[in-house]
Amino acid sequence: MSSSLTVRRIAADQGETYRELRTASLREAPYAFGETLDEVLSADAATFAETAALHAVSAVSTTFILYTEGHPAGLICAFFDETPQHHAFVCELWVAPAVRHLRGGEMLVNSASAWLAEQGAPEVYAWLADANRNAMRFYERLGFGPTGEHAPISRAPQQTQTLLVRRVRRENAAFQG
């Protein structure tokens, strides 16, 4: 039986869903994200409700949720930074282990990239921990390449991360809703 996967932009009332997915991602891969499980668990539910409400309508930051058979199974965030260059980023990608083989991660990255392209981004960036070789290979398969920029990871300064980039074209944007 194959699962039906869909990706949709977060809705304003999905704060609890966002919290559940962030918690699941940090339980499964605590090394891969900029915040800790304790930080997410100690955050007030209103914080997640506010983030969902903002990401549902913002033109500079959003979250996409992956669904399998109608159940939330992954997420990715997309945003424009506040530098003068206004770079577009994807971050916090996570897909439930049970559905990773179904290409949901690819769907999330492509949906987020298409949304960023529709907002005017010519390129999409992603910071990845150098130690996370699986993520590096995944992003490289999707057309991301190194920019040559490296930096320490803020929560683990002894570890480094690499900035990846891929060009996007508006005319090929596939985001739908």
Buried (B, 14 or more C-beta within 10 A) or exposed (E): EEBEBBBBBBBEEBBEBBBBBBBBBBEEBEEBBEBEBEEBEEBEEEEBBEBBBBBBEBEBBBBBBBBBEEEBBBBBBBBBEEEEEEBBBBBBBBBBEEBBEBEBBBBBBBBBBBBBBBBEBEBBBBBBBEBBEEBBEBBBEBBBEBEEEEEEBEEEEEEEBBBBBBEBEEEEBEBEE
